């Protein structure tokens, strides 16, 4: 079991019923504001997809999806529980014929059975997966930053909303989000690990958008792994905030401008995954049947944990935890749902 962090003298200001009330308050407020600000239509989303389509998110490429098989025309067809809807959304925009600068979002529920469980990681993942149609000319850093600022404004609105709702609530976010490239961050803290770099920069800036997840840095390694077939590694990033209750960095969103056919081929080649070009999704992208898009995922439980200043993600979602973790949490005033 991964060791969890216990804040000194921790005690949540909210009981179980109050916590459940404010979980709904946060989710209702944020999803409606996000949909309005990004012009998104809510759609239903799959819990599982056919493995052969290539629609499932491969994450860093080494994680195995929970799977099962069904009988289809006398043959066994493998289905996978989704890791996220990173690629499915782009296909859905095409299928629903969503016009340029409009988009969609969905409640994504996933199982990531390989996760190391700790304060912020669970076997169960819930996020708002969103995607928006753009023009090819919008595939640039300025458009990425403009979209990030829109999302950050929505987060700021939620921060203010919670201040009105909870007595004694202290504002958590700065006035502006800081943009920094992964190479800039490595140059700034060359002797620190990627996780330590993130903690240092958010302790200083309180909220950052870290650009360039997946691309190789001067050190010879990427800041972090990212699947090669949805984000463009030069036009993506993570929204990371400083979480005072854990005195640590907390990633709230992973997002980016999606790969063009050319970027897809390049990233598959350098990552040694050219075999994916045989999947139906990848063929559609290469054949330019799919629109140019920007999109990402925003963690629902992460958002609730942050804005309610909970010490463990299990305080805002129901999942399964090792017995020793449950006991350690209980002994220290952390009540898991």
C-alpha positions in Angstrom: 0.0 0.0 0.0 1.2 3.5 -0.9 1.7 5.5 2.3 -0.9 8.2 2.7 -0.3 11.6 4.1 -2.1 12.6 7.3 -2.4 16.4 7.8 -1.6 17.3 11.4 -4.7 17.6 13.6 -7.0 17.1 10.5 -10.7 17.3 11.0 -13.1 18.1 8.2 -15.4 21.1 8.8 -18.2 19.1 7.1 -20.0 16.0 8.4 -21.0 13.2 6.0 -24.4 14.7 5.1 -23.0 18.2 4.5 -20.2 16.7 2.4 -22.7 15.0 0.2 -24.7 18.2 -0.1 -21.7 20.2 -1.2 -20.4 17.5 -3.6 -23.7 18.0 -5.6 -23.4 21.8 -5.2 -19.9 21.7 -6.8 -20.8 19.3 -9.6 -24.0 21.1 -10.5 -22.4 24.6 -10.5 -19.2 23.7 -12.3 -20.6 21.5 -15.1 -23.2 24.1 -16.1 -20.7 26.9 -16.0 -18.2 25.0 -18.0 -20.8 24.0 -20.6 -21.9 27.7 -20.9 -18.3 29.1 -21.1 -17.0 26.6 -23.6 -20.4 26.1 -25.5 -20.7 22.4 -24.8 -23.6 20.0 -25.2 -23.9 17.3 -22.6 -24.0 13.8 -24.2 -24.2 10.2 -22.9 -20.9 8.3 -22.8 -19.8 4.7 -23.0 -18.6 2.7 -20.1 -16.8 0.2 -22.4 -15.7 0.1 -26.0 -14.5 -2.6 -28.4 -10.7 -3.1 -28.1 -10.3 -3.5 -31.9 -11.5 0.1 -32.5 -8.6 1.8 -30.8 -11.1 4.2 -29.1 -9.9 3.5 -25.5 -7.4 5.9 -24.0 -4.0 4.1 -23.7 -2.8 6.5 -21.1 1.0 6.1 -21.0 0.7 2.9 -23.0 1.6 0.3 -20.3 -1.7 0.1 -18.4 -4.1 -2.8 -19.0 -7.8 -2.1 -19.2 -10.3 -4.1 -17.3 -11.9 -6.2 -20.0 -14.5 -8.9 -20.9 -15.8 -10.6 -24.0 -19.1 -11.0 -25.7 -20.3 -13.4 -28.4 -20.7 -11.6 -31.7 -21.6 -13.6 -34.8 -20.1 -16.8 -33.3 -16.9 -15.0 -32.4 -15.6 -13.5 -29.1 -15.3 -9.7 -29.2 -13.2 -8.1 -26.5 -14.6 -5.1 -24.7 -12.6 -2.8 -22.5 -13.7 -0.6 -19.6 -12.7 2.9 -20.7 -9.7 4.7 -19.1 -11.0 8.0 -20.4 -12.9 9.3 -23.5 -10.0 11.1 -25.0 -10.5 9.6 -28.5 -14.1 8.6 -28.3 -15.1 12.3 -28.0 -13.4 13.3 -31.3 -15.3 10.5 -33.0 -18.5 11.6 -31.4 -18.1 15.2 -32.6 -17.8 13.9 -36.1 -20.8 11.5 -35.7 -23.1 14.2 -34.2 -22.0 16.8 -36.8 -21.1 19.4 -34.1 -20.3 22.7 -35.8 -17.0 24.6 -35.4 -16.3 26.2 -32.0 -19.0 24.1 -30.4 -18.4 21.0 -28.4 -19.7 18.3 -26.1 -19.0 17.0 -22.6 -19.9 13.8 -20.7 -19.7 12.3 -17.3 -16.9 9.7 -17.7 -16.7 6.8 -15.2 -13.7 4.5 -15.5 -11.9 1.8 -13.6 -8.1 2.0 -13.4 -7.2 -1.2 -11.7 -3.4 -0.5 -11.8 -3.5 2.7 -9.7 -1.3 3.0 -6.6 -3.8 4.1 -4.0 -3.0 7.2 -2.0 -4.6 10.5 -1.0 -5.5 11.5 -4.5 -5.6 8.2 -6.5 -8.4 5.7 -6.6 -9.4 2.6 -8.6 -12.5 4.6 -9.6 -12.2 7.6 -11.9 -14.9 10.2 -12.5 -14.3 13.2 -14.7 -16.0 15.6 -17.1 -14.6 14.7 -20.4 -15.1 17.5 -22.9 -14.1 18.1 -26.5 -14.6 21.1 -28.9 -14.3 21.5 -32.7 -11.7 24.0 -33.8 -10.1 25.1 -37.1 -6.7 23.8 -38.2 -5.3 27.3 -37.9 -6.2 27.2 -34.1 -3.6 24.5 -33.5 -1.2 26.9 -31.7 -0.2 27.9 -28.1 -2.2 31.1 -28.1 -5.5 29.2 -28.7 -4.5 26.6 -26.1 -3.8 29.4 -23.5 -7.1 31.1 -24.3 -9.0 27.9 -23.6 -7.1 27.3 -20.4 -7.9 30.8 -19.2 -11.6 30.1 -19.9 -11.5 27.0 -17.8 -9.5 28.7 -15.0 -12.2 31.5 -15.0 -14.8 28.8 -14.4 -12.7 27.4 -11.6 -12.4 30.9 -10.1 -16.2 31.4 -10.3 -16.6 28.1 -8.4 -14.1 29.3 -5.8 -16.2 32.4 -5.3 -19.5 30.5 -5.2 -18.1 28.2 -2.5 -17.1 31.3 -0.5 -20.7 32.4 -0.5 -22.0 29.0 0.5 -19.6 27.9 3.3 -19.0 30.0 6.3 -15.3 30.7 6.9 -14.4 29.4 3.5 -11.0 30.7 2.3 -10.3 31.4 -1.4 -8.0 28.8 -2.8 -7.1 30.2 -6.3 -4.9 33.1 -7.4 -6.1 35.8 -9.7 -4.4 34.3 -12.7 -3.0 31.0 -13.8 0.8 30.8 -14.6 1.9 29.2 -17.9 5.2 27.3 -17.9 6.7 24.8 -20.4 8.0 21.5 -19.1 11.5 22.4 -20.4 11.4 25.7 -18.6 10.4 23.9 -15.4 13.2 21.3 -15.8 15.7 24.2 -16.4 14.4 25.9 -13.3 14.7 22.9 -11.0 17.3 20.6 -12.8 18.0 18.5 -9.7 14.4 17.7 -8.7 12.1 15.0 -9.9 9.1 15.9 -12.1 6.8 15.6 -9.0 9.1 17.8 -6.9 9.2 20.4 -9.7 5.5 20.6 -9.8 5.2 21.0 -6.0 7.8 23.8 -6.0 6.2 25.8 -8.8 2.6 25.6 -7.5 3.7 26.5 -4.0 5.1 29.7 -5.5 2.3 30.4 -8.1 -0.7 28.6 -6.6 -2.0 27.6 -10.0 -0.1 26.6 -13.2 -0.7 25.2 -16.6 2.3 23.0 -17.4 2.8 22.8 -21.2 4.3 19.9 -23.1 3.5 16.6 -21.4 4.9 13.7 -23.3 7.7 15.4 -25.3 11.3 14.5 -24.6 13.2 17.1 -22.6 17.0 17.9 -22.6 17.4 15.4 -19.8 16.4 12.7 -22.4 13.1 11.9 -20.7 9.6 13.5 -20.8 8.2 15.3 -17.8 5.5 12.6 -17.8 4.2 10.0 -20.2 1.2 10.8 -22.4 -0.4 8.5 -25.0 0.8 9.4 -28.5 -2.5 9.3 -30.3 -4.7 12.0 -28.8 -2.8 15.1 -27.5 -0.2 16.9 -29.5 2.7 16.8 -27.1 3.7 20.3 -28.0 0.2 21.7 -27.5 -1.1 20.0 -24.4 -0.7 20.4 -20.6 -2.0 19.9 -17.1 -3.8 22.4 -14.8 -2.1 22.0 -11.5 -3.0 23.8 -8.2 -1.5 24.1 -4.8 -3.5 22.1 -2.3 -2.9 23.5 1.2 -4.5 20.7 3.1 -1.9 18.2 1.7 0.8 20.8 1.1 1.3 19.4 -2.4 0.5 19.8 -6.0 -2.9 18.6 -7.3 -3.6 18.0 -10.9 -7.2 19.0 -11.7 -7.2 18.6 -15.5 -5.3 17.1 -18.4 -6.0 18.7 -21.7 -4.7 19.7 -25.1 -5.1 20.4 -28.8 -5.5 17.0 -30.4 -3.1 15.5 -32.9 -3.2 16.3 -36.6 -2.6 13.4 -39.0 1.0 14.4 -39.3 1.5 14.8 -35.5 -0.2 11.4 -35.0 2.2 9.6 -37.4 5.2 11.3 -35.8 4.3 10.5 -32.2 3.4 6.9 -33.0 6.7 6.6 -34.7 8.9 8.0 -31.9 7.0 6.0 -29.3 7.2 2.7 -31.3 3.4 2.4 -31.7 3.0 2.5 -35.5 0.9 -0.7 -35.3 -2.0 1.4 -34.0 -2.4 2.9 -37.5 -4.3 -0.3 -38.3 -7.1 0.6 -35.8 -10.3 2.0 -37.2 -10.1 5.2 -35.2 -6.5 6.0 -36.3 -7.4 5.2 -40.0 -10.2 7.7 -39.8 -7.9 10.4 -38.3 -5.2 9.8 -41.0 -7.9 10.0 -43.7 -9.0 13.4 -42.3 -12.5 12.2 -41.6 -12.4 13.5 -38.0 -12.5 17.2 -37.1 -9.6 19.2 -35.6 -10.4 19.5 -31.9 -9.2 20.6 -28.4 -10.3 18.7 -25.3 -9.5 17.3 -21.9 -10.7 15.8 -18.7 -11.5 17.5 -15.4 -11.6 15.3 -12.3 -14.9 15.5 -10.5 -13.7 14.0 -7.3 -10.4 15.9 -7.5 -12.4 19.1 -7.8 -14.6 18.3 -4.8 -11.7 17.2 -2.7 -9.9 20.5 -3.5 -12.7 22.9 -2.9 -13.9 21.1 0.2 -10.3 20.8 1.4 -10.6 17.1 2.1 -7.4 15.1 2.9 -8.4 12.0 1.0 -10.2 11.4 -2.3 -12.3 8.7 -0.6 -14.0 11.5 1.4 -15.8 12.6 -1.7 -16.3 9.4 -3.7 -17.2 5.8 -3.0 -14.5 3.3 -3.9 -12.7 0.3 -2.5 -9.7 0.8 -0.3 -7.3 -1.6 1.5 -8.4 -2.4 5.1 -5.2 -1.0 6.5 -5.8 2.3 4.7 -9.4 2.5 6.0 -8.1 2.0 9.6 -5.3 4.5 9.3 -7.7 7.1 7.9 -10.3 6.4 10.6 -7.7 6.6 13.4 -6.8 10.1 12.1 -10.3 11.6 11.6 -10.5 10.9 7.9 -13.9 9.3 7.2 -14.1 7.5 3.8 -17.5 7.3 2.1 
